[in-house]
Amino acid sequence: MEHLSIKDIHDRLSQLKGWELIGREITKEFVFEDFKEAMEFVQKVGEESEREHHHPDIFIRYNKVNITLTTHDADGLTYKDFKLAKIIEQLV
């Protein structure tokens, strides 16, 4: 799978609220009411990630969840990253 061009990345990123491009990854911090709510969100992200066969890096710190997406096999961002980011947005 080939990674997206920088133009494609910026075009797709402009459709996602709050996501940032850092190197060859996109990332976003989600803030919840408490730890329980954050963990429920992470569980949903995990289930969707399994369905998509594409797995994000997830960092949890009490009520904050940082999600980072990249396609390691392509050494950069692919359509799979942006597809999963859109799915994640719908979970909030």
C-alpha positions in Angstrom: 0.0 0.0 0.0 1.4 3.4 -1.0 1.3 6.4 1.3 -0.6 9.5 0.4 0.9 12.6 -1.1 1.3 15.6 1.2 -1.5 17.4 -0.8 -3.8 14.4 -0.3 -2.9 14.4 3.4 -3.7 18.1 3.9 -7.0 17.7 1.9 -8.1 14.8 4.1 -6.9 16.5 7.3 -9.0 19.6 6.5 -12.1 17.4 6.8 -11.2 16.2 10.4 -11.7 18.6 13.3 -8.8 18.7 15.7 -6.5 16.2 14.1 -2.9 17.3 13.6 -0.2 16.1 11.3 3.0 15.3 13.1 5.7 13.8 10.9 4.2 10.8 9.2 1.3 10.5 11.7 -2.0 12.1 12.5 -3.0 12.6 16.1 -5.7 14.0 18.3 -6.4 14.3 22.0 -9.9 13.5 23.3 -11.0 14.7 26.7 -13.7 13.1 28.7 -15.5 13.6 32.0 -13.6 10.9 33.9 -11.5 7.8 33.5 -14.5 5.5 33.1 -15.8 7.5 30.1 -12.3 7.6 28.6 -12.0 3.8 28.9 -15.4 3.2 27.4 -14.3 5.3 24.4 -11.0 3.3 24.1 -13.0 0.1 24.1 -15.2 1.4 21.2 -12.1 2.5 19.3 -10.6 -1.0 19.8 -13.7 -2.7 18.5 -13.8 -0.5 15.4 -10.0 -0.9 14.8 -10.4 -4.6 14.8 -13.2 -4.4 12.2 -11.0 -2.2 10.0 -7.9 -4.3 10.6 -6.0 -1.1 11.3 -4.8 -0.3 14.8 -3.9 3.1 16.3 -1.5 3.9 19.0 -3.5 4.8 22.1 -2.3 6.7 25.2 -4.6 7.1 28.1 -4.0 9.6 31.0 -6.9 9.7 33.4 -9.6 11.4 31.3 -7.5 12.2 28.2 -7.0 9.8 25.3 -4.4 10.5 22.6 -4.9 8.6 19.4 -2.2 8.4 16.7 -2.6 6.9 13.3 -0.1 5.9 10.7 0.3 2.9 8.3 3.5 1.3 9.3 3.6 -1.0 6.3 3.5 2.1 4.0 5.9 4.1 6.1 3.4 6.9 6.2 -0.3 7.9 6.0 -2.7 6.0 3.8 -6.5 6.2 3.2 -6.8 3.6 6.0 -5.7 6.2 8.6 -8.2 8.8 7.5 -11.0 6.2 7.3 -10.4 5.1 10.8 -10.1 8.7 12.0 -13.5 9.5 10.6 -14.9 6.4 12.3 -13.3 7.4 15.6 -14.9 10.9 15.3 -18.3 9.3 15.1 -17.7 7.4 18.4 -17.4 10.6 20.5 
